[in-house]
């Protein structure tokens, strides 16, 4: 599970970096980054809780 979470966050960082390079730094991307970080911090916790219940 730890490897999955680490891989998930590395993949997110790669996508995030490519978005920043392609789109440039703007307010919209800044807010998208904040939302993305929040979402990607919550998703692994939700999956780990579901897997822990089973």
DSSP file (Angstrom, degrees, kcal/mol; ACC not computed):
  #  RESIDUE AA STRUCTURE BP1 BP2  ACC     N-H-->O    O-->H-N    N-H-->O    O-->H-N    TCO  KAPPA ALPHA  PHI   PSI    X-CA   Y-CA   Z-CA
    1    1 A X     >        0   0    0      0, 0.0     4,-2.3     0, 0.0     5,-0.2   0.000 360.0 360.0 360.0 -38.4    0.0    0.0    0.0
    2    2 A X  H  >  +     0   0    0      1,-0.2     4,-2.5     2,-0.2     5,-0.2   0.899 360.0  51.3 -63.6 -39.2    2.9    2.4    0.8
    3    3 A X  H  > S+     0   0    0      1,-0.2     4,-2.7     2,-0.2    -1,-0.2   0.892 109.2  51.7 -64.1 -38.1    4.4    1.8   -2.7
    4    4 A X  H  > S+     0   0    0      2,-0.2     4,-2.5     1,-0.2    -2,-0.2   0.926 110.7  46.8 -63.8 -44.8    1.0    2.6   -4.2
    5    5 A X  H  X S+     0   0    0     -4,-2.3     4,-2.2     2,-0.2    -2,-0.2   0.914 113.6  48.1 -64.9 -42.8    0.7    5.9   -2.3
    6    6 A X  H  X S+     0   0    0     -4,-2.5     4,-2.3     2,-0.2    -2,-0.2   0.933 113.5  47.1 -63.5 -45.5    4.2    6.9   -3.2
    7    7 A X  H  X S+     0   0    0     -4,-2.7     4,-2.6     1,-0.2    -2,-0.2   0.889 110.1  54.3 -61.9 -39.6    3.7    6.1   -6.8
    8    8 A X  H  X S+     0   0    0     -4,-2.5     4,-1.9     1,-0.2    -1,-0.2   0.913 111.4  43.8 -60.3 -44.6    0.4    7.9   -6.8
    9    9 A X  H  X S+     0   0    0     -4,-2.2     4,-2.3     2,-0.2    -1,-0.2   0.849 112.1  52.1 -73.8 -34.2    2.0   11.1   -5.5
   10   10 A X  H  X S+     0   0    0     -4,-2.3     4,-2.3     2,-0.2    -2,-0.2   0.931 110.1  49.5 -65.0 -43.9    5.0   10.9   -7.8
   11   11 A X  H  X S+     0   0    0     -4,-2.6     4,-2.4     1,-0.2    -2,-0.2   0.910 111.1  50.2 -59.6 -42.7    2.6   10.6  -10.8
   12   12 A X  H  X S+     0   0    0     -4,-1.9     4,-2.9     1,-0.2    -1,-0.2   0.906 109.3  50.7 -62.5 -42.5    0.7   13.6   -9.5
   13   13 A X  H  X S+     0   0    0     -4,-2.3     4,-2.6     2,-0.2    -1,-0.2   0.888 109.9  50.5 -64.4 -38.4    3.9   15.6   -9.2
   14   14 A X  H  X S+     0   0    0     -4,-2.3     4,-2.3     2,-0.2    -2,-0.2   0.937 113.6  44.5 -63.8 -46.6    4.9   14.7  -12.7
   15   15 A X  H  X S+     0   0    0     -4,-2.4     4,-2.4     1,-0.2    -2,-0.2   0.914 113.7  51.0 -63.1 -42.6    1.5   15.8  -14.1
   16   16 A X  H  X S+     0   0    0     -4,-2.9     4,-2.3     1,-0.2    -2,-0.2   0.915 110.2  48.8 -61.7 -44.8    1.5   18.9  -12.0
   17   17 A X  H  X S+     0   0    0     -4,-2.6     4,-2.4     1,-0.2    -1,-0.2   0.916 111.3  49.4 -62.5 -43.5    5.0   19.9  -13.2
   18   18 A X  H  X S+     0   0    0     -4,-2.3     4,-2.5     1,-0.2     5,-0.2   0.885 110.5  51.0 -64.7 -37.6    4.0   19.3  -16.9
   19   19 A X  H  X S+     0   0    0     -4,-2.4     4,-2.9     2,-0.2     5,-0.4   0.913 110.5  48.9 -64.4 -41.7    0.9   21.4  -16.4
   20   20 A X  H  X S+     0   0    0     -4,-2.3     4,-1.7     1,-0.2    -2,-0.2   0.904 113.8  46.2 -64.5 -40.5    2.9   24.3  -14.9
   21   21 A X  H  < S+     0   0    0     -4,-2.4    -2,-0.2     2,-0.2    -1,-0.2   0.896 118.8  40.9 -69.2 -39.9    5.4   24.1  -17.7
   22   22 A X  H  < S+     0   0    0     -4,-2.5    -2,-0.2    -5,-0.2    -3,-0.2   0.912 126.6  30.7 -75.4 -42.7    2.7   24.0  -20.4
   23   23 A X  H  < S-     0   0    0     -4,-2.9    -3,-0.2    -5,-0.2    -2,-0.2   0.630 100.2-134.3 -95.1 -14.3    0.3   26.5  -19.0
   24   24 A X     <  -     0   0    0     -4,-1.7     2,-0.7    -5,-0.4    -1,-0.1  -0.016  41.8 -56.8  76.5 166.8    2.6   28.9  -17.2
   25   25 A X  S    S+     0   0    0     -4,-0.1     2,-0.3     4,-0.1    -5,-0.0  -0.740  73.7 146.9 -88.5 117.2    2.0   30.1  -13.6
   26   26 A X     >  -     0   0    0     -2,-0.7     4,-2.4     1,-0.1     5,-0.1  -0.865  61.3 -98.4-138.9 173.5   -1.3   31.9  -13.3
   27   27 A X  H  > S+     0   0    0     -2,-0.3     4,-2.5     1,-0.2     5,-0.2   0.907 121.1  53.6 -63.0 -40.8   -4.0   32.3  -10.7
   28   28 A X  H  > S+     0   0    0      1,-0.2     4,-2.2     2,-0.2    -1,-0.2   0.928 112.0  43.7 -61.0 -44.8   -6.2   29.5  -12.2
   29   29 A X  H  > S+     0   0    0      2,-0.2     4,-2.7     1,-0.2    -1,-0.2   0.879 110.3  57.2 -67.9 -36.5   -3.3   27.0  -12.1
   30   30 A X  H  X S+     0   0    0     -4,-2.4     4,-1.9     1,-0.2    -2,-0.2   0.933 110.9  42.4 -59.4 -45.9   -2.4   28.2   -8.6
   31   31 A X  H  X S+     0   0    0     -4,-2.5     4,-2.7     1,-0.2    -1,-0.2   0.881 112.6  54.1 -68.2 -36.8   -5.9   27.4   -7.4
   32   32 A X  H  X S+     0   0    0     -4,-2.2     4,-2.8    -5,-0.2    -2,-0.2   0.884 107.3  51.7 -63.5 -37.4   -5.9   24.1   -9.4
   33   33 A X  H  X S+     0   0    0     -4,-2.7     4,-2.7     2,-0.2    -2,-0.2   0.928 110.2  47.8 -64.2 -44.9   -2.6   23.1   -7.7
   34   34 A X  H  X S+     0   0    0     -4,-1.9     4,-2.2     2,-0.2    -2,-0.2   0.939 114.8  45.3 -61.9 -47.1   -4.1   23.8   -4.2
   35   35 A X  H  X S+     0   0    0     -4,-2.7     4,-2.9     1,-0.2    -2,-0.2   0.913 113.1  51.6 -62.3 -42.0   -7.2   21.8   -5.0
   36   36 A X  H  X S+     0   0    0     -4,-2.8     4,-3.1    -5,-0.2     5,-0.2   0.912 108.9  49.3 -61.7 -43.7   -5.1   19.0   -6.6
   37   37 A X  H  X S+     0   0    0     -4,-2.7     4,-1.2     2,-0.2    -1,-0.2   0.915 113.4  47.1 -62.6 -42.7   -2.9   18.8   -3.5
   38   38 A X  H  X S+     0   0    0     -4,-2.2     4,-1.5    -5,-0.2     3,-0.3   0.942 115.1  45.7 -63.3 -47.1   -5.9   18.6   -1.2
   39   39 A X  H  X S+     0   0    0     -4,-2.9     4,-2.7     1,-0.2     3,-0.3   0.931 113.7  47.7 -62.8 -46.5   -7.6   16.0   -3.4
   40   40 A X  H  X S+     0   0    0     -4,-3.1     4,-0.7     1,-0.2    -1,-0.2   0.682 110.4  53.5 -73.3 -15.5   -4.5   13.8   -3.8
   41   41 A X  H  X S+     0   0    0     -4,-1.2     4,-0.5    -3,-0.3    -1,-0.2   0.786 114.3  41.7 -81.2 -29.2   -3.9   14.0   -0.1
   42   42 A X  H  X S+     0   0    0     -4,-1.5     4,-2.2    -3,-0.3     3,-0.3   0.881 104.0  64.3 -84.1 -40.8   -7.4   12.7    0.7
   43   43 A X  H  X S+     0   0    0     -4,-2.7     4,-2.5     1,-0.2     5,-0.2   0.904 101.6  47.8 -55.8 -50.2   -7.7   10.0   -2.0
   44   44 A X  H  X S+     0   0    0     -4,-0.7     4,-2.5     1,-0.2    -1,-0.2   0.877 111.7  51.9 -61.2 -34.3   -5.0    7.7   -0.7
   45   45 A X  H  X S+     0   0    0     -4,-0.5     4,-2.1    -3,-0.3    -1,-0.2   0.903 109.8  48.9 -65.8 -40.4   -6.4    8.0    2.9
   46   46 A X  H  X S+     0   0    0     -4,-2.2     4,-2.3     2,-0.2    -2,-0.2   0.928 113.1  46.9 -64.5 -44.8   -9.9    7.0    1.6
   47   47 A X  H  X S+     0   0    0     -4,-2.5     4,-2.8     1,-0.2     5,-0.2   0.902 111.3  51.1 -64.1 -40.4   -8.5    4.0   -0.3
   48   48 A X  H  X S+     0   0    0     -4,-2.5     4,-2.1    -5,-0.2    -1,-0.2   0.876 110.2  49.9 -65.9 -35.7   -6.4    2.9    2.7
   49   49 A X  H  X S+     0   0    0     -4,-2.1     4,-1.7     2,-0.2    -1,-0.2   0.910 111.9  47.8 -67.7 -41.5   -9.5    3.1    4.9
   50   50 A X  H  X S+     0   0    0     -4,-2.3     4,-1.2     1,-0.2    -2,-0.2   0.921 114.8  45.5 -64.6 -43.1  -11.6    1.0    2.5
   51   51 A X  H  < S+     0   0    0     -4,-2.8    -1,-0.2     1,-0.2    -2,-0.2   0.854 111.0  54.3 -68.3 -32.9   -8.8   -1.6    2.2
   52   52 A X  H  < S+     0   0    0     -4,-2.1    -1,-0.2    -5,-0.2    -2,-0.2   0.826 104.5  54.6 -69.2 -31.0   -8.4   -1.6    5.9
   53   53 A X  H  <        0   0    0     -4,-1.7    -1,-0.2     1,-0.2    -2,-0.2   0.843 360.0 360.0 -71.1 -32.7  -12.1   -2.3    6.5
   54   54 A X     <        0   0    0     -4,-1.2    -1,-0.2    -5,-0.1    -2,-0.2   0.503 360.0 360.0 -74.5 360.0  -12.0   -5.4    4.2
